[in-house]
Each structure stands twice: as C-alpha cells, then as structure tokens.
C-alpha cells in the first residue's frame, strides 16, 4: 500500500472586485488558528464567516508570512455563478 501525501489548502484568497481586494477564507483548522494569531479577537467571527476583506498589498504580505509558516495558500480570481450562467446562455 502506498500513502499519498496531499497538501490541502489552509487559506484561500479570492478576488472580489476590480481593485484586487480579496476575501480571506480559512479552509482548514490550521488556517483558522494561524489567522487568529494575526487578527484581533473581535475579527475572529468575521474570519470564520469569510467576511474579512484585505487589499492586494496586504494579501501579498499575508501570503508570504503564511507560506513561511508552512501553510498552503491559494489565491483565485472570483467567478460568480451569475458569470458562468451568462456565458453558457
């Protein structure tokens, strides 16, 4: 039997507008715990609800810091279901 080690995402950053602002979405317990060490406790609920938005500049700093800490970070351009539906019709 072979064991395959798969590194899942810990934090996902999704572009939400044309200014490259990004929504922070923790996708693992490690990602959420790491974010809690970098945000004040009054932001933790917003983090868990994917309601925190940061600038492109701050997202680059977050990516660098989290990657150096060993987390797996992905950044995506936001695609809404409305955009997909309109393209297919």
VMD Tcl script that draws the C-alpha trace (Angstrom):
set ca {
  {0.00 0.00 0.00}
  {1.27 3.44 -0.92}
  {0.43 6.51 1.08}
  {-0.01 9.67 -0.92}
  {0.64 12.88 0.94}
  {-1.71 15.57 -0.27}
  {-1.30 19.14 0.94}
  {-4.73 20.70 1.20}
  {-5.30 24.43 1.24}
  {-5.24 26.15 4.60}
  {-6.31 29.62 3.46}
  {-7.93 30.73 0.24}
  {-7.86 34.33 -1.02}
  {-10.50 35.24 -3.59}
  {-10.53 38.43 -5.67}
  {-13.82 40.18 -5.07}
  {-13.53 43.34 -7.17}
  {-11.55 45.11 -9.89}
  {-9.25 46.67 -7.27}
  {-7.85 43.22 -6.39}
  {-9.32 43.30 -2.87}
  {-9.50 39.77 -1.54}
  {-11.82 37.83 0.73}
  {-9.97 35.66 3.25}
  {-11.43 32.17 3.55}
  {-9.83 29.77 6.03}
  {-10.22 26.23 4.70}
  {-8.58 24.24 7.48}
  {-8.33 24.35 11.24}
  {-4.65 25.22 10.94}
  {-5.52 28.11 8.60}
  {-8.10 29.47 11.02}
  {-5.78 29.16 14.01}
  {-2.98 30.90 12.10}
  {-5.34 33.75 11.13}
  {-6.40 34.11 14.76}
  {-2.77 34.78 15.69}
  {-2.67 37.61 13.14}
  {-6.05 39.27 13.70}
  {-7.58 40.73 16.84}
  {-10.15 38.58 18.62}
  {-13.03 40.87 17.58}
  {-12.35 39.81 13.94}
  {-12.44 36.05 14.56}
  {-16.15 35.65 13.93}
  {-15.85 37.58 10.66}
  {-12.91 35.35 9.68}
  {-14.95 32.22 10.32}
  {-17.80 33.67 8.21}
  {-15.47 34.56 5.30}
  {-16.36 38.24 5.83}
  {-12.87 39.74 6.07}
  {-11.58 41.63 3.03}
  {-7.99 42.80 2.62}
  {-6.16 44.81 -0.01}
  {-3.96 43.28 -2.69}
  {-0.87 44.68 -0.96}
  {-1.85 43.17 2.40}
  {-2.74 39.86 0.75}
  {0.81 39.61 -0.63}
  {2.19 40.11 2.88}
  {-0.26 37.53 4.27}
  {0.72 35.00 1.57}
  {4.43 35.48 2.27}
  {4.04 35.21 6.05}
  {1.69 32.22 5.94}
  {3.82 30.39 3.37}
  {6.91 30.94 5.53}
  {4.95 29.40 8.41}
  {4.30 26.28 6.30}
  {0.67 26.93 5.35}
  {-0.70 26.20 1.90}
  {-2.27 29.35 0.45}
  {-4.15 29.74 -2.83}
  {-5.32 32.94 -4.48}
  {-8.14 32.85 -7.02}
  {-9.93 35.29 -9.27}
  {-13.54 35.38 -8.15}
  {-16.02 33.82 -10.57}
  {-19.63 34.11 -9.66}
  {-22.29 31.62 -10.72}
  {-24.04 34.50 -12.48}
  {-20.97 34.98 -14.70}
  {-20.87 31.26 -15.53}
  {-24.61 31.15 -16.26}
  {-24.45 34.20 -18.55}
  {-21.52 32.76 -20.52}
  {-23.35 29.47 -21.10}
  {-26.58 31.08 -22.36}
}
mol new
graphics top color blue
foreach p $ca { graphics top sphere $p radius 0.5 }
foreach p [lrange $ca 0 end-1] q [lrange $ca 1 end] { graphics top cylinder $p $q radius 0.2 }
display resetview
